[in-house]
Amino acid sequence: MQQLISPNGVRYEDLHSLEALAEVYAYPDQVNHGRPWLRANMVSGLDGGARLDGLSEGLSGDADKRIFGVLRALADVVLVGAETVRSEGYRPARARREFAAARAAAGQAPAPVIAVVSRSLGLALSAPLFTEPLVRTVVITTEDSPAEARAAVAEVADLIVAGRGDVDLTLAQRELTARGWTRQLTEGGPRLLGQLTAAGLVDELCLSVAPLLTGGDAPRILHNAEMSDTQSMRLVSLIEQKGFLFTRYLRPEGSAPTPA
């Protein structure tokens, strides 16, 4: 793995270690003072498609999975859309032995919480995400979601009710933060990331670019994002390995867009 640009002065040869990657991707200090930071982690091909054969898995590689694991190991909570949970077969986050001491020192649970955003609550509640989590799964839904489904979900997960008609993602983030989960990570999918970006909630984008031209009709990493204007981002690190690019962009201070 080769580091091309680094904000922390880390040498490229150091990036073979999980500790060095954790340093590169460390959350800002504000998370230690009750202020949330929402990081997005996505993968795309060279032509912008966020899926291959309907899944993001086909775009991934060993280094991408390594960084994916580090980002999860640093997070308090992983925010993901119900469609992605269903299509990607989401499972509970696991505890990583290499990060156990650091998480304990930071007052974090052994593994991050998975928080699923769903209006309809059409979730497979017998799946391991709900029956085998190390940390109880959270489901974020609306006031007018089906009452019977809400009751069933409450049996196997913690419920957050935010908004009516559509999930109010700003309120949802506030609720997650109130639980002490300030190190926030979203893995999309494209529709949820589009909504989070349009709401002005995404502070950071970690985008892995696979050296593939995929064609087809796969969505971009932001799908149907109703944004009032474009949003500038600032490149802070770039890693290359076997043609894969691992980029990290931050939103400049004061550049939050006006929600559409």
N, C-alpha and C positions, 0 to 999 in steps of 0.2 A: 504494500500500500504506500502511496507516495503523496506527501503533503505539498501542495503547490503554494498555497497562501494560508497563513495561520495568524490569528489574532493573539495567540499566546506564546509565540516563539518556540513551538514544539518542533523538533527535528523530524523529518519524514520517517527516519528509521524507527523512531519511538512509537509510531502509530500502529505497529504490530501488537502492542499491548492494549488490553482493555482499559487500563488506568490512564494511558495517554489519550485514548479516544474519549474517555469520560471527562478529561480536562478540557479537550477541545469543545465538547458539547455541554459543558457545565451551564446550569441555569444561572441567571443573574442574581445578585444579592437580594433583590427586592422580594424574592419568594420567601426569604427568611423573616420578612417583616409584614407578612399578611397580604402582600400584593401579588395577584396571579400573573403568570407568564404562560401564554398558550403557544406551544410549538406544534407545527404540522409536519408530518413525515409522509412523503409520497414518493412514488416511482413512476417514471414515464419512459417511453421510447424516444428516439431522436425526432420523430415526427409528432410528438406530443400526446400520443395515445397513452391512457393510464391503465389499460388492460390488454392482455393478450389471450385470445380464446376465452374471453369473459372474465378473466382473473388477473390480479396483479402479480401473482406468483410467477407467471411465465416471463416477467420482465426482471425478476430478481436474480441475484447471484450470491456467492459466498460472502463477499465483502458487504453487500447490501444487507444481508441477514445479520451479519456481525454488528453493523451500525444500528440496525433495527433493534437488536437485543440490548445494546448499550442505552439507546434512547428510552426504551421501556424501563430499564433498570434504574434510570435517573428519575423517572416520573412518579408522581403520587397517584395520578388518575389518567386513564386512556379513554378518550372520548371517541365513539365510533357510531356510525349510522346503522340502523337495523338491516338495511339492504346489504351492506357489506358484511355484517355478522352472518347473514344467511348464505350469501354467495361464497364467502371465503371460509366458512366453517369455523368461526371463531371459537377459541378455547380460552380458559382462564389464563391470566398471566402467571408465570412461575417464578419462584424465588431463585435468585442467582447467588450461588455461594460466594463468588468473587466480589459481590456488592453488599453482602450481608452486614458487614461491620459498618460500612459507610451509611447504609440506610438506617441502621439502628442508631448511629450517632446523630443523624439528622432527624430522628423521631419519626421515621417513615415505617409503614408496615413492611413485612418481608417481601411483598410484591405489590405492584400498582393495582388499583381498582379498575375494572373495566366498566365504563358507563355507556350504556346503549341508548341512543336517541330514537324514539319510536312513537309515532302518532297512533297507529292502528293497534299496536301491541301484538302483532302477528309474529310471535317469537316461539321457538321450540323450547319450551320450558323444561323438557326432559334432557336437553343437551348438557354436556359437561360444563359449559359456561355458567349454568345455573345450579347444577347438582354437585360440582366438584371444585368450586373456587377456593383458593387459599384465603382470599379476602372477598367478602360477599359482593356480588355483582350489583350494580346500580342501573335502574332503568329510568330514563327521563321522558316524560310524556306530557299530555295536555289535560286540562280540566275536563274536556268533553270526549276524552278517549273512552272506549266501551267499558262501562262499570264492571261487568263480569270479568272481562279480561284483566282489568286493573287489580281486582281482588285476587285473581289467580297469580299474577306477577308478584304481588306483595307477599305471597307465601314463600317465594324462592329468591327474592331480590329486594333491595331497598328502593323505594319509589321517590322520585322527585317530580312534582307537578309544576310545570312552568308554562304559562300561556294558555290560550284558548284558540282552537282552530289549527294553529301552527305552534310548534315548540318555540318559546321565547328563549333564544340562546343566551342573551345577555343575562336574563334572570337565572337561567340554568347555571351559567358560569359563577354567578354570585352565590348560588346555593352550594356548588362544589367548593368554592373558596371558603365559605362559612364552615365547612367540615374540615378545614385545615389543608385542603388539597390545592396548594398554590402552584406546584410543579405540574403543569397540565400539558398533555400530549394528545393530539388528534391524528388518527390514521385514516381519516376520511370516512367513507369514500368521497368521490368527486362532488356528489350533491351536497353532503354535509359540509365539506370544506368550502364550497361555494357560498353556502349560507353563513358560515362563520366569518368568512372574509368580507362578505357584503355587510355584515353586522359590525365590522371594525374590530373583531376580537383576536385576530391572528397576529401575534407579535413576531413570529419567526417561521420560516419555511426551510425545511431540510428536504431537498429534492434530489433523489438519485436518478441519474439519466443513464439508461441502458444503451449500449451501442447497437441498437436494433431499429430498423425501419419496419413498422408493423402494418401500416395501411389499415384498411377496414374502417369501421364506424365507432371505435372505442371512444368514450368521452375523454376530454382533457381533464387535468387534475382539478380544475374548477368547472363544475357543470351547472349551467343555468344560474350563474351568479348574477343577481340583479344589483350591479354596482353603479353608483352615480358617476363614478370617474375611475380612471386607472389609478393604481397604487404603486408608488415607487418602493423599491426594496434595495437594501445595501448588502453587497456580497462581503462576507467576513471570513469564509474559509472555503477551500476547494481541495478535494482529495481525488486522485486518479488511481485506478487499479484495473489493469487488463481492459482498458477502453471504457470502463464505467467511470462516470463523474459523480462525486458526492458533494453537492453544493449546500451552503448554509447562508441564508439571507435573513437580515433583520429589517424590520420596519423602522425607518428613521423616526426619532422622537418628534412628536407633534404632527405626524403625518397620517393619523388615523382618518380613514375616509368617512364621509357622512353616509350612514346607512340609507339604502334606497327605499 
